[in-house]
């Protein structure tokens, strides 16, 4: 798939690290599936993966409360 950011490179499946923050709690997630542009390095995470990660942050902040 053509990169939506640079419009030059092709994206390929890869892994990335995301840091999510909510109410002062940070959650670092390594090995997140992403599509990564070979040209500019832009990393795109699918909506399904985003939803799972946001749920994990919500659960982590709820447990601390």
PDB file of N, CA, C and O in Angstrom:
ATOM      1  N   UNK A   1       0.847  -1.178   0.000  1.00  0.00           N
ATOM      2  CA  UNK A   1       0.000   0.000   0.000  1.00  0.00           C
ATOM      3  C   UNK A   1       0.897   1.249   0.000  1.00  0.00           C
ATOM      4  O   UNK A   1       1.927   1.281   0.674  1.00  0.00           O
ATOM      5  N   UNK A   2       0.505   2.244  -0.742  1.00  0.00           N
ATOM      6  CA  UNK A   2       1.246   3.495  -0.819  1.00  0.00           C
ATOM      7  C   UNK A   2       1.083   4.263   0.488  1.00  0.00           C
ATOM      8  O   UNK A   2      -0.015   4.321   1.041  1.00  0.00           O
ATOM      9  N   UNK A   3       2.165   4.851   0.982  1.00  0.00           N
ATOM     10  CA  UNK A   3       2.154   5.618   2.226  1.00  0.00           C
ATOM     11  C   UNK A   3       1.241   6.838   2.086  1.00  0.00           C
ATOM     12  O   UNK A   3       1.303   7.566   1.095  1.00  0.00           O
ATOM     13  N   UNK A   4       0.400   7.046   3.088  1.00  0.00           N
ATOM     14  CA  UNK A   4      -0.523   8.183   3.071  1.00  0.00           C
ATOM     15  C   UNK A   4       0.161   9.480   3.493  1.00  0.00           C
ATOM     16  O   UNK A   4      -0.395  10.561   3.296  1.00  0.00           O
ATOM     17  N   UNK A   5       1.354   9.388   4.068  1.00  0.00           N
ATOM     18  CA  UNK A   5       2.062  10.582   4.534  1.00  0.00           C
ATOM     19  C   UNK A   5       2.960  11.150   3.444  1.00  0.00           C
ATOM     20  O   UNK A   5       2.840  12.326   3.098  1.00  0.00           O
ATOM     21  N   UNK A   6       3.856  10.335   2.897  1.00  0.00           N
ATOM     22  CA  UNK A   6       4.811  10.844   1.901  1.00  0.00           C
ATOM     23  C   UNK A   6       4.367  10.586   0.463  1.00  0.00           C
ATOM     24  O   UNK A   6       4.884  11.210  -0.463  1.00  0.00           O
ATOM     25  N   UNK A   7       3.426   9.683   0.270  1.00  0.00           N
ATOM     26  CA  UNK A   7       2.934   9.308  -1.058  1.00  0.00           C
ATOM     27  C   UNK A   7       4.017   8.762  -1.988  1.00  0.00           C
ATOM     28  O   UNK A   7       3.835   8.729  -3.205  1.00  0.00           O
ATOM     29  N   UNK A   8       5.146   8.331  -1.414  1.00  0.00           N
ATOM     30  CA  UNK A   8       6.231   7.805  -2.235  1.00  0.00           C
ATOM     31  C   UNK A   8       6.551   6.361  -1.898  1.00  0.00           C
ATOM     32  O   UNK A   8       6.721   5.529  -2.789  1.00  0.00           O
ATOM     33  N   UNK A   9       6.632   6.068  -0.606  1.00  0.00           N
ATOM     34  CA  UNK A   9       7.041   4.745  -0.182  1.00  0.00           C
ATOM     35  C   UNK A   9       5.891   3.760  -0.093  1.00  0.00           C
ATOM     36  O   UNK A   9       4.719   4.137  -0.052  1.00  0.00           O
ATOM     37  N   UNK A  10       6.256   2.504  -0.065  1.00  0.00           N
ATOM     38  CA  UNK A  10       5.301   1.426   0.147  1.00  0.00           C
ATOM     39  C   UNK A  10       5.343   1.038   1.622  1.00  0.00           C
ATOM     40  O   UNK A  10       6.413   0.997   2.229  1.00  0.00           O
ATOM     41  N   UNK A  11       4.171   0.754   2.195  1.00  0.00           N
ATOM     42  CA  UNK A  11       4.135   0.323   3.582  1.00  0.00           C
ATOM     43  C   UNK A  11       4.231  -1.195   3.644  1.00  0.00           C
ATOM     44  O   UNK A  11       3.746  -1.915   2.771  1.00  0.00           O
ATOM     45  N   UNK A  12       4.877  -1.648   4.712  1.00  0.00           N
ATOM     46  CA  UNK A  12       5.051  -3.078   4.928  1.00  0.00           C
ATOM     47  C   UNK A  12       4.752  -3.398   6.383  1.00  0.00           C
ATOM     48  O   UNK A  12       4.925  -2.548   7.257  1.00  0.00           O
ATOM     49  N   UNK A  13       4.306  -4.618   6.644  1.00  0.00           N
ATOM     50  CA  UNK A  13       4.042  -5.002   8.034  1.00  0.00           C
ATOM     51  C   UNK A  13       5.333  -4.967   8.858  1.00  0.00           C
ATOM     52  O   UNK A  13       6.402  -5.369   8.399  1.00  0.00           O
ATOM     53  N   UNK A  14       5.192  -4.474  10.080  1.00  0.00           N
ATOM     54  CA  UNK A  14       6.321  -4.421  10.996  1.00  0.00           C
ATOM     55  C   UNK A  14       5.819  -4.298  12.419  1.00  0.00           C
ATOM     56  O   UNK A  14       4.647  -4.554  12.697  1.00  0.00           O
ATOM     57  N   UNK A  15       6.697  -3.909  13.312  1.00  0.00           N
ATOM     58  CA  UNK A  15       6.372  -3.746  14.731  1.00  0.00           C
ATOM     59  C   UNK A  15       6.886  -2.398  15.202  1.00  0.00           C
ATOM     60  O   UNK A  15       7.899  -1.898  14.712  1.00  0.00           O
ATOM     61  N   UNK A  16       6.172  -1.811  16.166  1.00  0.00           N
ATOM     62  CA  UNK A  16       6.568  -0.530  16.727  1.00  0.00           C
ATOM     63  C   UNK A  16       6.347  -0.535  18.233  1.00  0.00           C
ATOM     64  O   UNK A  16       5.766  -1.472  18.782  1.00  0.00           O
ATOM     65  N   UNK A  17       6.813   0.509  18.892  1.00  0.00           N
ATOM     66  CA  UNK A  17       6.589   0.702  20.318  1.00  0.00           C
ATOM     67  C   UNK A  17       5.736   1.947  20.488  1.00  0.00           C
ATOM     68  O   UNK A  17       6.024   2.993  19.906  1.00  0.00           O
ATOM     69  N   UNK A  18       4.687   1.828  21.289  1.00  0.00           N
ATOM     70  CA  UNK A  18       3.809   2.960  21.566  1.00  0.00           C
ATOM     71  C   UNK A  18       3.836   3.279  23.049  1.00  0.00           C
ATOM     72  O   UNK A  18       3.917   2.381  23.888  1.00  0.00           O
ATOM     73  N   UNK A  19       3.768   4.562  23.366  1.00  0.00           N
ATOM     74  CA  UNK A  19       3.627   5.002  24.751  1.00  0.00           C
ATOM     75  C   UNK A  19       2.281   5.715  24.839  1.00  0.00           C
ATOM     76  O   UNK A  19       2.058   6.731  24.180  1.00  0.00           O
ATOM     77  N   UNK A  20       1.393   5.172  25.656  1.00  0.00           N
ATOM     78  CA  UNK A  20       0.062   5.736  25.841  1.00  0.00           C
ATOM     79  C   UNK A  20      -0.022   6.318  27.244  1.00  0.00           C
ATOM     80  O   UNK A  20       0.535   5.755  28.185  1.00  0.00           O
ATOM     81  N   UNK A  21      -0.713   7.440  27.389  1.00  0.00           N
ATOM     82  CA  UNK A  21      -0.823   8.086  28.695  1.00  0.00           C
ATOM     83  C   UNK A  21      -2.264   8.474  28.972  1.00  0.00           C
ATOM     84  O   UNK A  21      -2.983   8.958  28.098  1.00  0.00           O
ATOM     85  N   UNK A  22      -2.665   8.243  30.226  1.00  0.00           N
ATOM     86  CA  UNK A  22      -4.013   8.634  30.648  1.00  0.00           C
ATOM     87  C   UNK A  22      -3.970   8.925  32.141  1.00  0.00           C
ATOM     88  O   UNK A  22      -3.512   8.098  32.930  1.00  0.00           O
ATOM     89  N   UNK A  23      -4.442  10.085  32.518  1.00  0.00           N
ATOM     90  CA  UNK A  23      -4.516  10.484  33.925  1.00  0.00           C
ATOM     91  C   UNK A  23      -3.184  10.287  34.645  1.00  0.00           C
ATOM     92  O   UNK A  23      -3.155   9.832  35.788  1.00  0.00           O
ATOM     93  N   UNK A  24      -2.097  10.627  33.984  1.00  0.00           N
ATOM     94  CA  UNK A  24      -0.784  10.526  34.608  1.00  0.00           C
ATOM     95  C   UNK A  24      -0.170   9.132  34.594  1.00  0.00           C
ATOM     96  O   UNK A  24       0.955   8.953  35.060  1.00  0.00           O
ATOM     97  N   UNK A  25      -0.880   8.153  34.074  1.00  0.00           N
ATOM     98  CA  UNK A  25      -0.356   6.792  33.977  1.00  0.00           C
ATOM     99  C   UNK A  25       0.141   6.562  32.558  1.00  0.00           C
ATOM    100  O   UNK A  25      -0.569   6.823  31.587  1.00  0.00           O
ATOM    101  N   UNK A  26       1.377   6.068  32.450  1.00  0.00           N
ATOM    102  CA  UNK A  26       1.938   5.768  31.137  1.00  0.00           C
ATOM    103  C   UNK A  26       2.019   4.261  30.960  1.00  0.00           C
ATOM    104  O   UNK A  26       2.397   3.528  31.873  1.00  0.00           O
ATOM    105  N   UNK A  27       1.658   3.822  29.776  1.00  0.00           N
ATOM    106  CA  UNK A  27       1.732   2.415  29.420  1.00  0.00           C
ATOM    107  C   UNK A  27       2.574   2.307  28.151  1.00  0.00           C
ATOM    108  O   UNK A  27       2.207   2.856  27.112  1.00  0.00           O
ATOM    109  N   UNK A  28       3.699   1.603  28.233  1.00  0.00           N
ATOM    110  CA  UNK A  28       4.559   1.390  27.075  1.00  0.00           C
ATOM    111  C   UNK A  28       4.294  -0.008  26.545  1.00  0.00           C
ATOM    112  O   UNK A  28       4.373  -0.995  27.277  1.00  0.00           O
ATOM    113  N   UNK A  29       3.979  -0.072  25.264  1.00  0.00           N
ATOM    114  CA  UNK A  29       3.660  -1.358  24.639  1.00  0.00           C
ATOM    115  C   UNK A  29       4.651  -1.577  23.500  1.00  0.00           C
ATOM    116  O   UNK A  29       4.708  -0.789  22.556  1.00  0.00           O
ATOM    117  N   UNK A  30       5.420  -2.641  23.596  1.00  0.00           N
ATOM    118  CA  UNK A  30       6.397  -2.972  22.563  1.00  0.00           C
ATOM    119  C   UNK A  30       5.851  -4.061  21.653  1.00  0.00           C
ATOM    120  O   UNK A  30       5.014  -4.865  22.063  1.00  0.00           O
ATOM    121  N   UNK A  31       6.325  -4.080  20.435  1.00  0.00           N
ATOM    122  CA  UNK A  31       5.932  -5.126  19.492  1.00  0.00           C
ATOM    123  C   UNK A  31       4.540  -4.963  18.931  1.00  0.00           C
ATOM    124  O   UNK A  31       3.896  -5.949  18.571  1.00  0.00           O
ATOM    125  N   UNK A  32       4.065  -3.732  18.852  1.00  0.00           N
ATOM    126  CA  UNK A  32       2.725  -3.464  18.334  1.00  0.00           C
ATOM    127  C   UNK A  32       2.735  -3.620  16.813  1.00  0.00           C
ATOM    128  O   UNK A  32       3.572  -3.024  16.135  1.00  0.00           O
ATOM    129  N   UNK A  33       1.803  -4.423  16.272  1.00  0.00           N
ATOM    130  CA  UNK A  33       1.741  -4.579  14.814  1.00  0.00           C
ATOM    131  C   UNK A  33       1.410  -3.235  14.144  1.00  0.00           C
ATOM    132  O   UNK A  33       0.503  -2.521  14.573  1.00  0.00           O
ATOM    133  N   UNK A  34       2.153  -2.911  13.100  1.00  0.00           N
ATOM    134  CA  UNK A  34       1.943  -1.650  12.390  1.00  0.00           C
ATOM    135  C   UNK A  34       2.349  -1.809  10.936  1.00  0.00           C
ATOM    136  O   UNK A  34       3.076  -2.733  10.572  1.00  0.00           O
ATOM    137  N   UNK A  35       1.869  -0.901  10.122  1.00  0.00           N
ATOM    138  CA  UNK A  35       2.317  -0.794   8.741  1.00  0.00           C
ATOM    139  C   UNK A  35       3.326   0.345   8.712  1.00  0.00           C
ATOM    140  O   UNK A  35       3.017   1.466   9.118  1.00  0.00           O
ATOM    141  N   UNK A  36       4.547   0.055   8.225  1.00  0.00           N
ATOM    142  CA  UNK A  36       5.637   1.022   8.289  1.00  0.00           C
ATOM    143  C   UNK A  36       6.104   1.357   6.877  1.00  0.00           C
ATOM    144  O   UNK A  36       6.357   0.473   6.058  1.00  0.00           O
ATOM    145  N   UNK A  37       6.211   2.653   6.615  1.00  0.00           N
ATOM    146  CA  UNK A  37       6.640   3.117   5.305  1.00  0.00           C
ATOM    147  C   UNK A  37       8.144   2.929   5.150  1.00  0.00           C
ATOM    148  O   UNK A  37       8.918   3.335   6.017  1.00  0.00           O
ATOM    149  N   UNK A  38       8.555   2.313   4.046  1.00  0.00           N
ATOM    150  CA  UNK A  38       9.970   2.080   3.759  1.00  0.00           C
ATOM    151  C   UNK A  38      10.689   3.386   3.416  1.00  0.00           C
ATOM    152  O   UNK A  38      11.913   3.457   3.524  1.00  0.00           O
ATOM    153  N   UNK A  39       9.953   4.415   3.006  1.00  0.00           N
ATOM    154  CA  UNK A  39      10.564   5.681   2.607  1.00  0.00           C
ATOM    155  C   UNK A  39      10.692   6.663   3.775  1.00  0.00           C
ATOM    156  O   UNK A  39      11.791   7.135   4.065  1.00  0.00           O
ATOM    157  N   UNK A  40       9.585   6.972   4.443  1.00  0.00           N
ATOM    158  CA  UNK A  40       9.614   8.013   5.476  1.00  0.00           C
ATOM    159  C   UNK A  40       9.558   7.470   6.903  1.00  0.00           C
ATOM    160  O   UNK A  40       9.778   8.210   7.862  1.00  0.00           O
ATOM    161  N   UNK A  41       9.263   6.182   7.041  1.00  0.00           N
ATOM    162  CA  UNK A  41       9.227   5.580   8.368  1.00  0.00           C
ATOM    163  C   UNK A  41       7.935   5.771   9.129  1.00  0.00           C
ATOM    164  O   UNK A  41       7.835   5.367  10.288  1.00  0.00           O
ATOM    165  N   UNK A  42       6.936   6.383   8.497  1.00  0.00           N
ATOM    166  CA  UNK A  42       5.653   6.564   9.179  1.00  0.00           C
ATOM    167  C   UNK A  42       5.098   5.220   9.616  1.00  0.00           C
ATOM    168  O   UNK A  42       5.144   4.246   8.865  1.00  0.00           O
ATOM    169  N   UNK A  43       4.571   5.170  10.839  1.00  0.00           N
ATOM    170  CA  UNK A  43       4.028   3.939  11.402  1.00  0.00           C
ATOM    171  C   UNK A  43       2.530   4.110  11.608  1.00  0.00           C
ATOM    172  O   UNK A  43       2.091   5.025  12.307  1.00  0.00           O
ATOM    173  N   UNK A  44       1.754   3.234  11.003  1.00  0.00           N
ATOM    174  CA  UNK A  44       0.301   3.295  11.109  1.00  0.00           C
ATOM    175  C   UNK A  44      -0.192   2.038  11.806  1.00  0.00           C
ATOM    176  O   UNK A  44       0.123   0.917  11.409  1.00  0.00           O
ATOM    177  N   UNK A  45      -0.986   2.259  12.871  1.00  0.00           N
ATOM    178  CA  UNK A  45      -1.550   1.166  13.650  1.00  0.00           C
ATOM    179  C   UNK A  45      -3.029   1.054  13.288  1.00  0.00           C
ATOM    180  O   UNK A  45      -3.718   2.070  13.190  1.00  0.00           O
ATOM    181  N   UNK A  46      -3.525  -0.168  13.088  1.00  0.00           N
ATOM    182  CA  UNK A  46      -4.918  -0.373  12.685  1.00  0.00           C
ATOM    183  C   UNK A  46      -5.883   0.057  13.790  1.00  0.00           C
ATOM    184  O   UNK A  46      -5.513   0.128  14.962  1.00  0.00           O
ATOM    185  N   UNK A  47      -7.116   0.340  13.400  1.00  0.00           N
ATOM    186  CA  UNK A  47      -8.146   0.739  14.353  1.00  0.00           C
ATOM    187  C   UNK A  47      -8.408  -0.363  15.375  1.00  0.00           C
ATOM    188  O   UNK A  47      -8.667  -0.077  16.544  1.00  0.00           O
ATOM    189  N   UNK A  48      -8.343  -1.610  14.944  1.00  0.00           N
ATOM    190  CA  UNK A  48      -8.565  -2.742  15.848  1.00  0.00           C
ATOM    191  C   UNK A  48      -7.493  -2.785  16.943  1.00  0.00           C
ATOM    192  O   UNK A  48      -7.801  -2.983  18.118  1.00  0.00           O
ATOM    193  N   UNK A  49      -6.254  -2.599  16.546  1.00  0.00           N
ATOM    194  CA  UNK A  49      -5.158  -2.610  17.515  1.00  0.00           C
ATOM    195  C   UNK A  49      -5.275  -1.401  18.443  1.00  0.00           C
ATOM    196  O   UNK A  49      -5.066  -1.528  19.650  1.00  0.00           O
ATOM    197  N   UNK A  50      -5.605  -0.235  17.896  1.00  0.00           N
ATOM    198  CA  UNK A  50      -5.786   0.961  18.723  1.00  0.00           C
ATOM    199  C   UNK A  50      -6.851   0.732  19.782  1.00  0.00           C
ATOM    200  O   UNK A  50      -6.661   1.105  20.940  1.00  0.00           O
ATOM    201  N   UNK A  51      -7.969   0.123  19.401  1.00  0.00           N
ATOM    202  CA  UNK A  51      -9.056  -0.124  20.344  1.00  0.00           C
ATOM    203  C   UNK A  51      -8.599  -1.031  21.485  1.00  0.00           C
ATOM    204  O   UNK A  51      -8.940  -0.792  22.644  1.00  0.00           O
ATOM    205  N   UNK A  52      -7.842  -2.054  21.167  1.00  0.00           N
ATOM    206  CA  UNK A  52      -7.330  -2.974  22.200  1.00  0.00           C
ATOM    207  C   UNK A  52      -6.377  -2.249  23.146  1.00  0.00           C
ATOM    208  O   UNK A  52      -6.431  -2.453  24.359  1.00  0.00           O
ATOM    209  N   UNK A  53      -5.522  -1.419  22.604  1.00  0.00           N
ATOM    210  CA  UNK A  53      -4.569  -0.693  23.432  1.00  0.00           C
ATOM    211  C   UNK A  53      -5.263   0.321  24.324  1.00  0.00           C
ATOM    212  O   UNK A  53      -4.906   0.467  25.493  1.00  0.00           O
ATOM    213  N   UNK A  54      -6.242   1.018  23.788  1.00  0.00           N
ATOM    214  CA  UNK A  54      -6.979   1.995  24.590  1.00  0.00           C
ATOM    215  C   UNK A  54      -7.736   1.312  25.725  1.00  0.00           C
ATOM    216  O   UNK A  54      -7.837   1.857  26.824  1.00  0.00           O
ATOM    217  N   UNK A  55      -8.262   0.127  25.462  1.00  0.00           N
ATOM    218  CA  UNK A  55      -8.935  -0.645  26.508  1.00  0.00           C
ATOM    219  C   UNK A  55      -7.944  -1.030  27.600  1.00  0.00           C
ATOM    220  O   UNK A  55      -8.278  -0.980  28.784  1.00  0.00           O
ATOM    221  N   UNK A  56      -6.741  -1.411  27.217  1.00  0.00           N
ATOM    222  CA  UNK A  56      -5.710  -1.781  28.191  1.00  0.00           C
ATOM    223  C   UNK A  56      -5.335  -0.587  29.061  1.00  0.00           C
ATOM    224  O   UNK A  56      -5.139  -0.743  30.266  1.00  0.00           O
ATOM    225  N   UNK A  57      -5.234   0.601  28.469  1.00  0.00           N
ATOM    226  CA  UNK A  57      -4.924   1.808  29.243  1.00  0.00           C
ATOM    227  C   UNK A  57      -6.060   2.108  30.213  1.00  0.00           C
ATOM    228  O   UNK A  57      -5.820   2.448  31.372  1.00  0.00           O
ATOM    229  N   UNK A  58      -7.287   1.982  29.740  1.00  0.00           N
ATOM    230  CA  UNK A  58      -8.446   2.242  30.598  1.00  0.00           C
ATOM    231  C   UNK A  58      -8.440   1.284  31.785  1.00  0.00           C
ATOM    232  O   UNK A  58      -8.672   1.703  32.919  1.00  0.00           O
ATOM    233  N   UNK A  59      -8.182   0.019  31.539  1.00  0.00           N
ATOM    234  CA  UNK A  59      -8.145  -0.967  32.619  1.00  0.00           C
ATOM    235  C   UNK A  59      -7.002  -0.683  33.589  1.00  0.00           C
ATOM    236  O   UNK A  59      -7.168  -0.841  34.798  1.00  0.00           O
ATOM    237  N   UNK A  60      -5.862  -0.273  33.084  1.00  0.00           N
ATOM    238  CA  UNK A  60      -4.713   0.002  33.941  1.00  0.00           C
ATOM    239  C   UNK A  60      -4.975   1.214  34.839  1.00  0.00           C
ATOM    240  O   UNK A  60      -4.569   1.227  36.002  1.00  0.00           O
ATOM    241  N   UNK A  61      -5.644   2.220  34.306  1.00  0.00           N
ATOM    242  CA  UNK A  61      -5.920   3.414  35.121  1.00  0.00           C
ATOM    243  C   UNK A  61      -7.064   3.179  36.086  1.00  0.00           C
ATOM    244  O   UNK A  61      -7.115   3.806  37.145  1.00  0.00           O
ATOM    245  N   UNK A  62      -7.984   2.286  35.744  1.00  0.00           N
ATOM    246  CA  UNK A  62      -9.101   1.959  36.627  1.00  0.00           C
ATOM    247  C   UNK A  62      -8.613   1.174  37.831  1.00  0.00           C
ATOM    248  O   UNK A  62      -9.091   1.397  38.943  1.00  0.00           O
ATOM    249  N   UNK A  63      -7.675   0.263  37.636  1.00  0.00           N
ATOM    250  CA  UNK A  63      -7.147  -0.554  38.719  1.00  0.00           C
ATOM    251  C   UNK A  63      -6.398   0.290  39.733  1.00  0.00           C
ATOM    252  O   UNK A  63      -6.392  -0.035  40.920  1.00  0.00           O
ATOM    253  N   UNK A  64      -5.766   1.367  39.288  1.00  0.00           N
ATOM    254  CA  UNK A  64      -4.995   2.217  40.193  1.00  0.00           C
ATOM    255  C   UNK A  64      -5.882   3.136  41.023  1.00  0.00           C
ATOM    256  O   UNK A  64      -5.458   3.628  42.070  1.00  0.00           O
ATOM    257  N   UNK A  65      -7.092   3.369  40.572  1.00  0.00           N
ATOM    258  CA  UNK A  65      -7.982   4.317  41.254  1.00  0.00           C
ATOM    259  C   UNK A  65      -8.518   3.774  42.556  1.00  0.00           C
ATOM    260  O   UNK A  65      -9.279   4.456  43.242  1.00  0.00           O
TER     261      UNK A  65
END
